[in-house]
Amino acid sequence: MAKVMVIVKGKLMLDYAYPCMMAEKALKNAHESMLNRDFDAAMESALIAVAESKLMMHAINDMKDRDRG
C-alpha cells in the first residue's frame, strides 16, 4: 500500500488504479495458495485484497465527489 495519491492536472487526487492492481494480485496469490492448500497464506492474501479494495473504494468516492463539484 505504497502509492495512494497522484497529481492530475495540478490537483492532488487519490489513486484508484494502484490499489486495484494490488487487490487483483492479492486475489491471484490467494487462489494460488488455495491450490497449494496453504490456507493461512490464502487468508492473508484475501485480507490484503480486502484492504486494497477499500482504498480503491475511497479513491472512487473521492473522484465522484470531485466530479460533482
C-alpha distance (Angstrom), angle and dihedral (degrees) to the residues before:
residue distance angle dihedral
M1 . . .
A2 3.75 . .
K3 3.79 108.8 .
V4 3.80 113.4 50.9
M5 3.80 105.0 140.1
V6 3.80 133.9 52.9
I7 3.80 136.1 175.4
V8 3.81 113.4 -119.5
K9 3.80 120.3 179.8
G10 3.79 90.0 -17.1
K11 3.83 94.3 -51.4
L12 3.79 126.9 110.2
M13 3.81 109.4 -123.2
L14 3.77 137.2 174.2
D15 3.80 111.8 -105.9
Y16 3.80 114.5 -125.2
A17 3.81 98.1 177.3
Y18 3.81 99.4 64.3
P19 3.82 95.6 51.6
C20 3.81 88.3 45.2
M21 3.80 91.5 55.6
M22 3.80 92.0 44.3
A23 3.82 91.2 50.9
E24 3.79 89.6 50.1
K25 3.81 90.7 50.1
A26 3.81 91.3 48.3
L27 3.81 91.3 51.2
K28 3.79 90.0 50.4
N29 3.80 89.5 50.7
A30 3.80 90.5 48.4
H31 3.81 90.3 52.3
E32 3.80 92.2 48.9
S33 3.81 90.5 48.1
M34 3.80 90.4 51.6
L35 3.80 90.8 51.4
N36 3.82 87.4 52.9
R37 3.83 90.1 46.4
D38 3.81 90.3 -121.5
F39 3.78 94.9 142.7
D40 3.80 96.8 173.1
A41 3.81 91.8 54.7
A42 3.81 89.5 46.0
M43 3.81 91.1 53.4
E44 3.80 91.5 48.6
S45 3.81 91.9 50.1
A46 3.80 91.2 47.0
L47 3.80 90.2 52.6
I48 3.80 90.3 50.9
A49 3.82 89.2 50.9
V50 3.81 90.4 53.4
A51 3.82 92.5 48.7
E52 3.80 92.8 48.5
S53 3.81 90.7 46.5
K54 3.80 89.4 53.3
L55 3.82 90.2 53.6
M56 3.80 88.9 50.1
M57 3.81 91.3 50.6
H58 3.81 90.8 52.4
A59 3.80 90.0 50.7
I60 3.81 91.3 49.9
N61 3.80 91.2 50.2
D62 3.80 90.0 48.7
M63 3.81 91.2 51.5
K64 3.80 90.6 47.1
D65 3.81 91.6 51.3
R66 3.79 92.2 48.0
D67 3.79 91.0 48.7
R68 3.80 90.7 55.3
G69 3.78 89.5 55.8
